[in-house]
Amino acid sequence: MKKIFVSIPVLLISVCFLHAQDTLARYDKSQLLPPFQFYSLDGKVFTQQNIPPGKFVALIFFNPDCDFCEDETDSIKAHISQLQNVEFVMISYHDSSKLSKFVKDYGLSRYQNIHVVWDKDHLYSRLYTFRYAPSIHLFSPRHLLLTFIDGTMTIPTLMKNINGFQN
């Protein structure tokens, strides 16, 4: 009888934990761009509706203090002429003042296809499981997941995924 009383709470806790894990990162298993709501640095809501149709979408979770994230930003800028068909949505938990400094330091406001957004509600971590910054989810123009990289993505890898996509 004692085993039953111990087993039931353990079983209930296990079921709750598994359910929480499944719902928290629900888009890890999905192949579609999830609905999202972030905030532009001027405080306006930024959703998937802000992304022009017919373009690839790169959701990039980043940290403005991360050397790898800085290198990736430099790499994107260096190849921006080849990446005009990609909308980069750079997502961070850091407050808008820190993100504004990052945008200014890297001159990102002059690129129409690079959007730095604030994830003040920590939505990205509820949509996806990831371990590193940067982490990148690349979606096709139809918003189908092409690849996920937990860490830096080289431009050749990005281009390979883009060029390998068949409509």
N, C-alpha and C positions, 0 to 999 in steps of 0.2 A: 504494500500500500504506500509506503514511504517513497518507493521508486516512482510511482505514478505521480505523486505530488511534485517531485523534483523534475520529472520528465516533461510534464505539461508546460510549466513556465519556460523551460529551455526550448521546447518546440515552438511555443508562441513567439518568443524572442527571435528565433531563427527565421520564422516565416515573415515577421515584420521587417527584419533586416534585409532579407532577399527582396521583398516587395519594394522597400525604400531604394535599394540599389537599382532595381529595374526602372522605377519611375524617375529617379533623379537624372539618369543619363539616358533618357528614352530615345534620343536621336542618334546614339552611337550605332544602333542597329538599323536605323532608317537610311534610306538612300536619297531622301529629299531634303532640300534646304528648309530648315525649320522656320516657323514664324518667330520673329524676334522683335524686341523693342529695346534699343539702346538710346543714348542721348548724344547729339552733336555737341561740340564744345560751346556753342551759343545757347545750349539748353533745350533745343528743339528735339522732338522725338525723331529717331531714325529707325526705320523698319525696312523690310525687304522691298516695300513699295518705292523706296528711294533709289533702288538699283535699276538702271535702265534695262529694258528688255533686250534679250539677244546677246548678253555678255556673260563671260565666265565670272564667277564670284569666288574670291579667296577670302574666307574668314580667317583672320590671323589674330590669335590671342597673343598679346605681348606685354612686356613690362618696360617702361621707358628707361629704367636703370639697368637693363640687361644688355651686356655686350653683344650677345648673339642676336638679340632683337635689333640693336643698332646696326650691326653688320648686315642683317637681312634687309633693313630699310635702305641702307646705302646700295645694296645690290639691286633692289627693285628700282630705285631711282636711276641707277646706271643703265638699266635695260628698259626703261619706261617706254621708249619708242617702239619696242617689240611687244609691249604688253598693253597696248591701247584697248584691246578687246577683253581686258580683265578689270573688274571692279574690286579693289582691295578695301576690305573693311577691317581696319586695325582696331581691335577691341582690348580695352584694359579696365581694371578695377580702380586704377589710380585716379585721384580727383582731377577735375577739369583743369585746374591751374597747372598741375604737373604735366598733363597731356598737352596743354597749350604751349608750354615751354618746349616740349618735344617737337611739336609741329613747327614752331618758329625755328628751333635749332637746325632742323632738317629741311626746312623750306618746303614743307608738304602742302601748304595751302595753294601752291601754284599748280598742283596736279589735280585735275578734275576727277580722275579715277581712283584717288586715294582718299579714304574717309577714316579719320581717327575718331573713334566714338568711346564714350564712357559707359561702362557696364556697372552703373551704381547699384543695380539690383542683383548682381552676381548671377545673371541668367545663363551666361555661357557655361559655367561649371555645372549648372543643372541640366543643360542640354547635352553636354559632352563630357566624357571622361578623358582627361589628358594629364600628363605629368610635367611637361616642360613648357617654358616660354622660350621661343615662340612655338606655337602649335598651329598648324594650318589645315583647314578643311577647304578643298578646292571643288567647286561645283560647276557643272556644264551650263551652257546658256539656257537649258531647260530646267536648271536647278537640281540636277541629279548629281549625287556625290561621285566624284572621280577618284579622289584619293584623300587620305589623311596622313599627315606627317606630324609626329610628336617630337618636335625639335626643328632645327633649321631646314629649309628646303632650298636647294640650289636652283638657280635660274634654269640650267639645263634640264633638271627634273621637272620643273614647272612647265617648261616649253614642251617637253616630251609628252606630258599629260594633255596639254592643250592641243598639240599637233596630232596626237593619237586619237583624239575624240572624233567619232563619226556621228554626224547628225542623225 
